[in-house]
């Protein structure tokens, strides 16, 4: 059974790699417009062990990613990318923005030093109820679906406000990923508006800097709608980030942006796929 599952998994992974490769070359050859690739990381850890959600990238792989990306493309801030969208004036044919969701400790202790040493900007989206270890993710979508085990605080704690402040002072953007990491479409509109507003207020209060960007929790097509986007805009956010796979053309009036979720096995040669 283990062998069959392994073969099945290998076949599935190979299939998706081929699809990504085909999509990349098709887009590269047929789409000549300037592009912004917004990459999303979650966990950066020394080793990838039990990772059913496929959100962990090995620290050595991450370092290779960042080095290779910075050699191939301009790595720019989210603020710079949005300014290019606002003016419709791209600075390069293809540019990369680095983002991180959730706010685990390894974002500060492992990813941040790599970025700082290379002088590269990034945006970190925090779930404010989990900063300083006030709570641990309890949403069943963040459990290991095979074992049902919960996250261990000592091993998997979230960053502190002090650490978030240091990243902000170090040139990183601190954005909102909501208060509780629940899908906003599963709440009443009042609850969702509170998540959007209170997360912004908490980040600005604790970092002393503006919180400009909102990344929808989970971020799929079923996790947001235009009413919620309007709420984010009215709250003062300058852009919303989604986890809908794809890249972004540089054009005026952009407010919602697609991202590319990075995995340990992501092939950097096929990012447009």
Backbone as a ProteinNet text record, in pm:
[ID]
protein_1_A
[PRIMARY]
XXXXXXXXXXXXXXXXXXXXXXXXXXXXXXXXXXXXXXXXXXXXXXXXXXXXXXXXXXXXXXXXXXXXXXXXXXXXXXXXXXXXXXXXXXXXXXXXXXXXXXXXXXXXXXXXXXXXXXXXXXXXXXXXXXXXXXXXXXXXXXXXXXXXXXXXXXXXXXXXXXXXXXXXXXXXXXXXXXXXXXXXXXXXXXXXXXXXXXXXXXXXXXXXXXXXXXXXXXXXXXXXXXXXXXXXXXXXXXXXXXXXXXXXXXXXXXXXXXXXXXXXXXXXXXXXX
[TERTIARY]
83.4	0	86.8	193.3	283.5	347.2	387.1	450.3	350.7	226.5	126.1	100.9	87.9	66.1	184.2	305.6	424.6	429	394.3	390.3	283.6	165.8	57.2	98.8	165.7	210.4	315.5	408.8	511.6	448.7	347.7	280.5	208	141	68.7	165	274.8	372.2	435.4	466.3	525.3	427.5	300.9	197.9	189.7	185.8	175.6	302	416.6	540	535.3	484.2	473.7	374.7	262.5	162.5	222.1	295.3	358.4	460.1	539.9	641	576.1	469.7	400.3	337.6	275.8	214.7	317	432.1	538.1	582.2	612.3	663.7	556.6	433.1	324	313.5	312.8	300.4	422.6	539.1	661.3	661.7	614	619	503.4	388.7	269.4	231.7	282	244.4	365.4	365.8	479.8	467.5	357.8	340.1	432.6	463.6	545.3	468.5	540.7	477.3	539.6	454.3	499.2	465.8	565.9	545.1	551.8	441.4	438.7	445.2	556	578.3	537.6	476.3	431.1	501.4	571.8	629.3	549.6	557.8	495.8	601.6	644.1	744.6	880.7	985.3	1124.2	1193.2	1219.6	1272.5	1395.9	1482.1	1602.2	1571.1	1460.6	1422.9	1272.6	1230	1088.1	1051.9	973.2	933.9	790.2	699.8	559.3	494.3	468.2	419.7	307	190.8	81.5	26.7	39.9	-10.3	90.6	210.4	316.5	344.4	359.9	386.5	528.3	609	742.9	849.5	943.8	1061.2	1184.9	1274.8	1398.7	1478.1	1544.7	1620.7	1730	1794.6	1898.1	1837.1	1719.2	1649.4	1606.8	1556.6	1514.8	1631.6	1746.9	1864.2	1899.8	1889.4	1916.5	1812.5	1684.9	1578.9	1611.1	1639.5	1658.7	1780.4	1886.6	2006.5	1978.9	1911.4	1882.2	1783.9	1680.5	1582.2	1644.7	1730.1	1791.1	1887.3	1940.1	2028.2	1948.2	1827.6	1747.8	1654.4	1601.6	1499.7	1528.4	1477.7	1476.7	1379.2	1427	1340.6	1302.9	1175.2	1131.1	1032.8	1008.3	912.1	770.5	676.8	536	495.3	548.8	519.2	564.6	683.7	734.7	647.9	607.9	523.7	391.6	331.1	203.1	217.5	329.7	353.2	363.9	428.3	435.9	297.7	214.5	76.8	1.4	20.9	-52.9	-18.7	107.8	153.1	153.7	131.8	140.6	276.5	380.4	517.2	608.3	617	703.7	851.3	928.3	1071.7	1150.5	1084.9	1151.3	1044	1085.8	991.6	929.6	1010.7	961.5	1028.6	948	998.3	933	999.6	954.3	931.9	821.7	793.6	788.8	853.2	854.1	755.3	668.3	574.9	576.8	535.5	530.5	398.6	327.5	198.3	206.5	124.2	95.7	180.2	313.1	396.4	458.3	502.7	572.9	710.6	763.9	892.2	1003.6	998.5	1107.8	1113.6	1002.6	1006.7	1106.2	1108.8	1201.1	1341.5	1350.1	1480.3	1558.6	1490.5	1559	1547.1	1425	1407.4	1459.7	1424.5	1462.9	1613.6	1697.1	1842.6	1894.6	1837.8	1880.5	1849.1	1727	1685.9	1767.8	1788.8	1863.4	2007.6	2069.3	2208.2	2224.2	2115.9	2121.3	2059	2009	1951	1822.5	1741.8	1619.5	1496.2	1394.5	1271.5	1174.9	1080.6	973.7	858.5	742.8	625.1	583	561.1	522.2	380.2	290.3	150.5	120.8	82	64.8	-81.7	-108.3	-238.6	-230.8	-296.4	-263.6	-296.1	-396.2	-426.9	-315.7	-228	-124.6	9.9	22.1	147.2	164.6	287.7	318.7	262.1	222.5	179.2	47.7	-40.7	-169.9	-256.6	-238.7	-318.2	-242.8	-285.9	-228.5	-337.1	-299.1	-398.5	-486.3	-615.9	-707.1	-800.5	-789.7	-873.4	-835	-937.4	-909.6	-831.4	-836.2	-761.6	-612.1	-575.3	-434.3	-387.8	-475.6	-433.6	-370.1	-288.1	-242	-363.1	-413.3	-534.9	-516.9	-392.9	-369.2	-366	-296	-281.4	-376.8	-428.7	-515.9	-442	-308.9	-230.3	-233.1	-221.9	-220.4	-76.4	-61.2	71.3	124.2	250.8	316.1	377.2	344.8	386.5	537.8	604	750	816.4	767.8	827	775.5	647.7	584.2	522.2	587.7	533.3	532.2	455.5	450.1	542	571.5	664.7	602.3	684.6	639.3	627.4	561.6	553.2	691.7	776	912.4	985.5	970.1	1034.2	974.3	842.2	777.9	829.6	848.4	902.1	1043	1124.1	1261.3	1262.5	1172.2	1165	1119.7	1022.7	975.7	1087.8	1161.9	1274.8	1385.7	1390.6	1491.2	1450.1	1342.8	1303.8	1196.5	1140.9	1035.5	897.5	805.3	667.4	590.6	512.4	428.8	283.8	222.2	84.2	-6.7	-137.2	-236.6	-278.9	-296.5	-350.6	-475.2	-542.1	-660.1	-626.6	-729.8	-714.7	-703.4	-789.4	-802	-767	-728.9	-701.1	-821.2	-938.5	-1058.5	-1096.2	-1159.8	-1205.6	-1311	-1292.1	-1383.6	-1521.3	-1530.1	-1660.7	-1745.6	-1685.6	-1760.2	-1815.2	-1798.2	-1844.4	-1958	-2019.5	-2110.9	-2027.2	-2088.3	-2015.6	-1957.3	-2029.3	-1979.7	-1854.1	-1854.4	-1736.9	-1618.3	-1643.9	-1536.4	-1477.5	-1562.7	-1514.9	-1430	-1468.7	-1389.5	-1251.7	-1246.7	-1117.8	-1027.1	-1082.2	-1003.7	-956.9	-1048	-1015.8	-924.8	-959.5	-884	-742.1	-724.8	-589.4	-500.8	-555.4	-480.3	-443.2	-539.2	-514.8	-408.1	-413.9	-317.4	-175.4	-160.3	-27	27.9	-53.5	-6.9	24.9	-54.8	-30.2	100.8	127.7	243.1	372	363.8	486.7	515.1	413	430.4	443.1	402	412.1	281	255.2	130.1	123.7	3.5	-22.5	-100.9	-36.9	-93	-161.3	-128	-169.5	-237.2	-336.3	-414.4	-408.5	-370.3	-369.2	-484.4	-579.6	-695.9	-652.4	-699.2	-670.4	-717.8	-632.1	-651.4	-648.1	-722.7	-706	-753.6	-834.5	-887.2	-1007.4	-1061.4	-1175.8	-1298.2	-1304.2	-1417.5	-1393.8	-1275.9	-1241.7	-1249.2	-1294.8	-1311.7	-1421.9	-1469.9	-1567	-1550.9	-1621.3	-1602.9	-1648.1	-1745.4	-1788.4	-1676.9	-1606.7	-1495.2	-1377.2	-1354.5	-1249.7	-1281.1	-1406.4	-1447.1	-1426.8	-1453.8	-1431.2	-1283.3	-1197.2	-1053.6	-1009.6	-1061.7	-1027.7	-1075.5	-1198.5	-1254.4	-1183.7	-1124.7	-1050.1	-916.1	-870.9	-746.4	-635.4	-664.1	-562.6	-543.5	-420	-385.8	-388.1	-393.9	-399.3	-438.7	-495.1	-527.7	-448.3	-398.5	-322.8	-406.1	-407.6	-482.8	-386.6	-438.4	-360.6	-418.1	-454.2	-495.4	-371.3	-339.5	-213.1	-209.2	-98	-77.8	10.2	40.2	119.7	30.7	87.3	9.5	69.4	-14.9	29.2	32.6	123.3	131.2	28.4	-73.7	-179	-237.9	-299.4	-354.4	-474.3	-495	-611.3	-610.9	-495.3	-489.6	-507.4	-589.9	-608.3	-594.9	-638.3	-623.8	-519.1	-428.5	-315.2	-300.9	-274.3	-248.9	-108.5	-90.9	41.3	74.5	200.9	251.4	301.6	235.1	274.4	399.2	500.1	627.7	632.2	677.2	695.6	842.6	876.8	1016.3	1061	967	1001.3	972.9	938.4	907.6	1027.5	1002.2	1106.3	1107.5	1214.1	1220.8	1222.4	1252	1255.9	1115.6	1013.9	879	779.6	820.6	734.8	612.4	619.8	505.6	398.5	424	328.8	218
-120.3	0	125.2	121.6	236.4	257.6	148.7	160.2	216.1	166.2	214.5	363.7	406.1	548	631.1	576.8	649.2	667.2	558.8	566.8	665.4	657.8	748	893.1	918.6	1053.7	1099.7	1010.5	1043.9	1078.1	998.5	1026.5	1160	1190.2	1316.3	1433.9	1423.8	1532.7	1553.9	1444.2	1455.2	1520.5	1484.3	1541.8	1692.6	1737.5	1880.5	1955.6	1890	1952.8	1972.8	1873.8	1886	1995.2	2002.2	2106	2244.5	2259.8	2388	2425.1	2326.8	2353	2394.6	2324.3	2357.7	2496.8	2526	2657.3	2769.2	2742.8	2843.4	2881.1	2781.1	2810.6	2873.2	2830.9	2893.4	3041.7	3072.3	3211.6	3294.3	3234.2	3306.1	3345.8	3256	3279	3364.3	3359.1	3426.5	3554.1	3572.4	3689.1	3781.1	3889.7	3980.1	4097.8	4104.3	4216.2	4204.4	4319.1	4319.1	4252.3	4178.6	4097	4120.3	4107.5	4102	3963.3	3891.1	3760.9	3779.4	3757.2	3767.8	3626.5	3593.8	3459.2	3453.6	3342.3	3325	3207.4	3236.3	3133.4	3127.8	3014.3	3000.6	2965.5	2838.4	2792.3	2778.8	2819.3	2797.8	2725.3	2596.3	2514.9	2436.5	2397.3	2320.7	2192.8	2125.6	2002.4	2002	1932.7	1914	1772.8	1762.6	1630.8	1603.4	1598.3	1571.4	1702.2	1715.4	1842.6	1817.5	1771.3	1736.1	1855.7	1975.2	2094.1	2150.6	2095.5	2134.7	2285.2	2334.2	2476.4	2502.4	2397.4	2411.9	2402.9	2495.6	2494.5	2482.6	2392.4	2377	2506	2538.2	2663	2667.8	2555	2552.9	2576.7	2519.1	2540.7	2686	2741.7	2881.9	2973.2	2950.2	3032	3021.6	2900.1	2882.4	2955.2	2946.1	3018.4	3167.5	3226.4	3370.8	3414.3	3337.6	3370.6	3361.7	3255.5	3238.3	3343.4	3372.3	3472	3609.7	3645.8	3778.8	3795.1	3685.3	3691.6	3702.8	3644.6	3640.9	3760	3809.6	3913.9	4025	4146.5	4246.8	4200.7	4194.4	4162.3	4294.7	4330.5	4463.5	4453.1	4567.1	4571.3	4570.9	4532.5	4538	4682.2	4774.5	4916.1	4960.5	4918.9	4954.5	4891.8	4766.4	4699.5	4772.9	4815.7	4884.4	5022.9	5087.2	5216.6	5200.9	5093.9	5067.5	5038.2	4967.6	4945.4	5077.3	5163.1	5289.6	5377.7	5378.2	5464.1	5393.2	5260.7	5178.8	5193.5	5206.2	5224.3	5115.1	4999.6	4892.2	4929.1	4883.8	4908.3	4793.8	4681.2	4566	4473.8	4383.2	4292.1	4194.5	4152	4059.1	4091.4	4108.2	4141.9	4051.3	4037.5	3945.2	4020.6	3986.8	4033.5	3910.8	3918.2	3807.5	3835.2	3738.1	3752.2	3625.7	3641.8	3531.4	3539.7	3428.6	3426.3	3357.1	3401	3341.9	3402.3	3407.9	3469.4	3373.4	3257.7	3164.4	3219.1	3163.2	3207.9	3201.5	3101	3083.4	3196.2	3268.1	3385.2	3487	3502.3	3598.7	3540.2	3418.9	3363.6	3305.8	3263.3	3200.6	3284.7	3321.4	3393.7	3536.7	3607.9	3748.7	3770.6	3693.4	3714.4	3694.1	3597.3	3574	3695.6	3745	3862.3	3984.5	4005	4122.4	4119.2	4000.6	3988.8	4020.1	3998.9	4023.4	4157.4	4229.7	4361	4354.8	4249.5	4230.2	4258.4	4322.4	4349.9	4233	4229.8	4129.8	4182.5	4120	4154.7	4032.6	4053.2	3946	3973.3	3876.4	3893.3	3815.6	3889.1	3831.2	3809.1	3696.6	3669.6	3719	3829.2	3905.6	3833.3	3745.4	3673.7	3578.7	3542	3443.9	3507.4	3637.4	3705.5	3705.6	3686.1	3674.4	3547	3451.4	3323.1	3327.4	3421.7	3430.2	3307.9	3250.7	3135.1	3056.9	2936	2851.2	2822.7	2810.5	2780.6	2664.2	2682.5	2574.3	2537.3	2608	2575.9	2437.7	2354.1	2217.1	2210.8	2317.4	2317.7	2331.1	2360.7	2371.2	2256.2	2156.1	2034.7	1941.6	1849.7	1740.2	1650.5	1641.9	1565.5	1415.2	1369.3	1225.2	1184.1	1263.9	1228.7	1304.7	1417.9	1498.9	1571.4	1575.1	1635.3	1787.7	1851.8	1996.6	2046.3	2177.1	2236.6	2246.7	2227.8	2239.1	2377.3	2449.8	2589.2	2604.3	2517.1	2529.7	2515.7	2422.8	2397.2	2493.7	2530.7	2602.4	2735.2	2804.4	2932	3034.8	3139.3	3250.2	3361.8	3457.1	3562	3651.7	3731.5	3826.9	3964.8	4056.4	4192.8	4257	4221.1	4275.2	4231.3	4104.5	4054.2	4119.4	4136.5	4203.9	4346.1	4414	4549.4	4553.8	4456	4452	4428.3	4343.7	4320.9	4447.7	4518.3	4643.3	4745.8	4757.3	4850.4	4807.9	4678.3	4625.1	4632.7	4705.9	4727.5	4634.7	4551.2	4459.3	4523.1	4488	4534.3	4435.5	4488.9	4403.7	4426.2	4321.4	4329.9	4243.5	4252.4	4179.4	4051	3946.6	3819.5	3785.5	3892.9	3875.8	3860.3	3841	3825.8	3678.8	3594.1	3456.5	3350.1	3390.2	3298.8	3210.5	3267.1	3200.2	3261.6	3182.2	3235.4	3342.1	3459.3	3569.8	3546.6	3464	3438	3344.5	3282.1	3195	3267.8	3400.8	3482.4	3572.8	3639.4	3747	3863.4	3954.1	4068.9	4152.2	4165.7	4242.3	4179	4046.2	3975.8	3992.6	3979	3991.7	4132.3	4232.8	4370.5	4393.5	4331.2	4342	4279.4	4164.1	4098.1	4189.5	4253.2	4340.4	4463.1	4527.5	4652.7	4629.4	4531	4510	4460.3	4380.7	4333.6	4449.9	4541.4	4660.4	4745.6	4767.1	4849.3	4786.5	4654.7	4586.7	4598.8	4581	4588.6	4730.2	4828.7	4967.6	5008.6	4962.6	4995.3	4935.2	4810.4	4738.7	4759.2	4803.1	4829.2	4977.7	5060.5	5204.6	5246.9	5157.7	5187.8	5152.9	5216.5	5187.3	5041.6	4984.7	4851.6	4873	4852.4	4893	4781	4655.2	4546.1	4434.2	4372.8	4266.7	4140.9	4029.4	3899.2	3816.6	3782.7	3706.2	3570.6	3533	3398.2	3292.1	3195.7	3089.8	3147.1	3250.8	3327.9	3265.2	3157	3096.9	3177.6	3138.3	3210.9	3204.3	3103.2	3090.6	3161.6	3221.2	3284.3	3436.6	3493	3637.7	3669.8	3792	3839.6	3991	4050.1	4192.5	4280.2	4234.4	4311.8	4320.5	4209	4208.5	4289.9	4282.3	4365	4513	4550.6	4689.6	4729.4	4636.5	4663.3	4689.4	4609.5	4628.6	4763.7	4800.5	4929.9	5044.7	5033.3	5138.5	5148.6	5037	5036.8	5108.2	5125.9	5196.5	5111.4	4984.8	4900.9	4944.5	4933.1	4976.7	4863.4	4739.8	4624.4	4500.6	4403.6	4273.3	4166.4	4070.2	3959	3831.9	3754.2	3629.9	3512.4	3393.1	3272.8	3202.4	3281.9	3230.5	3228.6	3113.5	3095.9	3180.6	3249	3325	3446	3514.2	3635.9	3754.8	3875.6	3997.5	4085.9	4134.1	4234.8	4371	4455.1	4590.5	4676.4	4715.7	4798.6	4886.5	4994.2	5089.2	5029.2	5078.4	5043.4	4899.9	4836.1	4703.4	4711.7	4622.5	4620.5	4479	4377.8	4238.6	4170.2	4096.4	4040.6	3890.7	3818.4	3674.6	3649.2	3529.4	3491.5	3348.9	3315.7	3182.3	3121.3	3016.4	2952.5	2867.7	2893.6	2825.3	2700.3	2591	2465.6	2426.1	2325.9	2282.6	2232.6	2175.8	2119.2	2214.1	2339.7	2433.2	2450.5	2440.8	2460.6	2607.6	2678.9	2821.7	2851.6	2750.7	2772.2	2777.9	2741.7	2733.1	2816.4	2932	3013.1	3068.5	3083.6	3138.9	3033.9	2909.8	2803.4	2792.9
0	0	0	82.1	87	-49.5	-112.9	-244	-345.9	-343.1	-436.4	-416.6	-290	-262.6	-307.1	-286.4	-327.8	-477.9	-552	-698.2	-742.4	-676.3	-711.6	-689.4	-575	-544.6	-644.8	-677.2	-774.6	-908.7	-948.5	-1073.8	-1072.3	-961.3	-950.2	-954.8	-879.1	-876.2	-1012.3	-1081.8	-1215	-1311.3	-1297.9	-1383.9	-1364.3	-1237.4	-1211.7	-1254.7	-1242.2	-1289.7	-1440.8	-1512.1	-1657.9	-1696.8	-1624.1	-1651.8	-1628.6	-1518.4	-1489.4	-1597.1	-1639.2	-1740.9	-1872.5	-1910.8	-2036	-2026.6	-1913.9	-1895.9	-1896.4	-1836.7	-1833.1	-1973.7	-2055.5	-2190	-2277.2	-2260.3	-2334.8	-2298.9	-2169.2	-2126.5	-2166.2	-2156.1	-2190.6	-2337.9	-2422.9	-2567.1	-2618.9	-2550.7	-2604.1	-2529.9	-2408.4	-2328.5	-2315.9	-2391.3	-2395.5	-2297.9	-2224.2	-2133	-2011.8	-1950.2	-1828.8	-1715.1	-1632.4	-1529.6	-1391.6	-1289.9	-1150.9	-1097.9	-1050	-988	-837.1	-768.7	-622.6	-566.4	-503.9	-451.2	-304.1	-264.5	-126.3	-60.5	47.7	134.2	263.9	332.9	464.6	569.4	570.3	665.7	596.8	668.6	625.4	739.9	723.4	832.3	786.6	881.1	843.3	768.5	805.9	738.5	713.8	609.8	580.7	623	729.6	777.9	736.2	832.5	803.4	759.4	629.8	575.8	476.2	525.9	433.4	357	411.7	343	243.9	245.9	151.9	159	282.2	301.2	352.5	363.9	419.9	310.9	317.5	230.2	318.4	282.2	359.5	354.5	464.7	471.3	365.7	338.4	234.4	96.5	73.4	-54.1	-66.4	43.6	43.2	6.5	65.5	34.1	-113.8	-168.9	-311.3	-395.6	-352.7	-422.8	-430.6	-316.3	-308.7	-390.1	-380.8	-458.5	-608.3	-650.7	-793.1	-843.7	-765.9	-806.3	-821.1	-724.5	-728.3	-844.7	-895.9	-1012.9	-1142.6	-1143.1	-1265.8	-1281.3	-1167.7	-1174.5	-1072.7	-1099.1	-992.9	-883.4	-759.5	-645.5	-580.9	-589.3	-549.2	-432.8	-369.1	-259.5	-314.4	-230.3	-268.9	-297.1	-220.7	-241.9	-380.9	-421.2	-554.5	-663.1	-643.3	-742.8	-760.6	-650.8	-659.8	-720.8	-698	-760.7	-912.5	-956.9	-1100.8	-1158.3	-1080	-1123.8	-1132.9	-1034.1	-1030.7	-1150.2	-1188.1	-1297.4	-1432	-1429.4	-1551.8	-1619.7	-1536.7	-1589	-1533.7	-1600.4	-1551.7	-1562.2	-1464.5	-1463.6	-1526.8	-1546.8	-1608.6	-1664.6	-1752.1	-1816.9	-1717	-1620.9	-1519.9	-1387.4	-1281.8	-1149.4	-1045.5	-931.6	-827.3	-696.9	-629.2	-494	-403.1	-287.5	-191.8	-79.4	-50.1	60.7	145.9	272.1	368.1	443.3	453.1	520.7	656.6	748.2	879.5	991.8	976.3	1078.6	1177.6	1131	1218.5	1258.4	1368.5	1421.8	1319	1229.4	1134.4	1031.7	1013	925	977.8	1109.2	1171.7	1187.7	1236.6	1273.4	1155.2	1050.3	936.8	810.2	771.3	644.6	651.8	756.8	768.7	759.6	830	817.7	675.8	603.5	464.2	379.1	391.4	313.3	350.1	479.1	525.6	476.2	478.1	434.2	286.2	208.8	65.5	26.8	127.1	100.3	20	41.9	-35.4	49.1	-9.6	64.2	57.8	152.3	151.3	234.6	218.9	298.5	379.1	508.7	600.2	649	627.5	663.6	791.2	895.5	1028.2	1062.7	1127.5	1187.6	1331	1360.4	1481.7	1612	1613.8	1737.7	1779.2	1685.1	1715	1745.6	1723.7	1755.5	1907.9	1955.5	2098.1	2159.8	2076.3	2130.1	2203.9	2168.5	2236.6	2206.9	2089.6	2051.1	1945.1	1925.7	1822.6	1720.7	1594.1	1492.2	1537.6	1533.3	1569.5	1455.3	1342.8	1228.3	1176	1150.4	1110.3	979.6	898.1	773.1	798.5	921.8	955.4	1043.7	1065.9	1131.7	1029.8	1081.7	997.7	972.3	848.7	823.7	842.6	840.6	855.6	1001.8	1085.4	1226	1316.4	1267.6	1351.9	1462.5	1454.9	1562.8	1555.4	1672.1	1680.1	1674	1646.3	1646.5	1789.4	1804.9	1935.2	1948.1	2055.6	2067.6	2072	2146.5	2159.3	2023.3	1944.2	1813	1707.3	1715.9	1606.5	1650.8	1739.1	1786.5	1674.2	1696.2	1601.7	1650.5	1564.4	1601.7	1708.6	1770.7	1871.2	1807.2	1877.2	1826.9	1822.5	1918.4	1915.9	1789.2	1752.3	1630.9	1506.1	1506.3	1392.6	1378.3	1492.5	1489.4	1433.3	1468.6	1417.5	1266.5	1219.1	1074.6	1002.8	1062.4	1003.7	997.8	1106.6	1110.4	1014.8	982.4	890.4	744.8	716.2	577.1	524.1	611.7	568.3	589.2	502.4	515	602.4	698.4	781.9	741.7	688.5	643.7	728.8	701.2	778.6	708.5	788.7	742.6	824.7	872.2	953.8	1100.9	1180.6	1325.7	1364.5	1307.4	1355.5	1252.4	1133.2	1021.8	987.9	996.6	946.8	811.9	726.8	599.1	624.4	567	593.4	532.6	429.4	368.7	454	554.5	644.4	765.3	769.1	880.6	835.4	933.6	898.6	846.9	775.2	723.2	836.3	945.6	1060.4	1118.1	1133.5	1184.7	1089.9	960.7	862.7	863.6	873.9	879.1	1003.5	1114.8	1237.5	1218.9	1151.7	1125.6	1044	944.3	857.1	933.6	1004.2	1074	1194.5	1279	1403.2	1376.2	1271.8	1240.9	1198.1	1121.4	1078.6	1199.1	1286.9	1405.5	1494.7	1513.1	1600	1545.9	1415.5	1355.8	1365.2	1338.4	1344.2	1486.5	1583	1723.3	1772	1731.7	1786.8	1708.6	1584.4	1508	1493.3	1513.9	1496.6	1352.4	1260.5	1117.7	1048	933.6	862.1	816.8	823	768.4	640.2	526.5	396.8	319.1	351.9	263.6	341.5	278.9	341.8	256.2	317.5	249.4	304.6	219	264.5	319	439.5	490.2	391	364.2	264	122.3	95.9	-26.7	-155.6	-147.3	-270.2	-318.7	-432.4	-488	-396.7	-312.5	-221	-87.4	-70.4	57.1	53.1	-58.3	-65.5	-166.1	-160.4	-258.8	-272.3	-366.4	-393.8	-277.9	-201.8	-85.3	18.5	39.6	134.1	81.1	-48.2	-109.4	-87.4	-104.5	-82.5	63.4	156.3	298.4	326.1	264.7	283.3	229.1	114.4	55	144.4	194.2	279.1	413.1	459.6	584.8	570.7	447.5	423.5	366.5	338.5	275	130	83.5	-52	-153.3	-104.6	-195.4	-117.2	-187.6	-130.7	-204.8	-129	-185.5	-174.3	-282.7	-289.6	-303.3	-279.3	-308.4	-430.8	-528.2	-658.4	-746.6	-799.2	-870.4	-997.6	-1015.8	-1138.3	-1116.9	-1226.2	-1218.8	-1250.4	-1240.4	-1256.3	-1364.4	-1455.1	-1550.3	-1482.4	-1526.3	-1472.3	-1544.4	-1471.1	-1529.9	-1420.6	-1460.1	-1364.9	-1290.5	-1168.5	-1086.1	-1035.6	-1031	-971.3	-820.2	-762.9	-616.8	-560.2	-632.8	-591.1	-678.4	-614.4	-687.1	-662.9	-770.8	-763.3	-708.1	-655.6	-604.3	-645.3	-633.4	-664.4	-534.4	-487.4	-361.4	-384.5	-303.6	-318.1	-231.2	-292.1	-220.9	-226.1	-148.9	-147.1	-283.7	-361	-491.9	-607.7	-579.2	-687.1	-779.9	-908.9	-1009.4	-1048.8	-1016.5	-1045.1	-1195	-1274.7	-1419.3	-1480.2	-1401.4	-1456.6	-1376.2	-1327.4	-1241.7	-1313.8	-1443.5	-1516.9	-1544.7	-1506.7	-1535	-1431.5
[MASK]
+++++++++++++++++++++++++++++++++++++++++++++++++++++++++++++++++++++++++++++++++++++++++++++++++++++++++++++++++++++++++++++++++++++++++++++++++++++++++++++++++++++++++++++++++++++++++++++++++++++++++++++++++++++++++++++++++++++++++++++++++++++++++++++++++++++++++++++++++

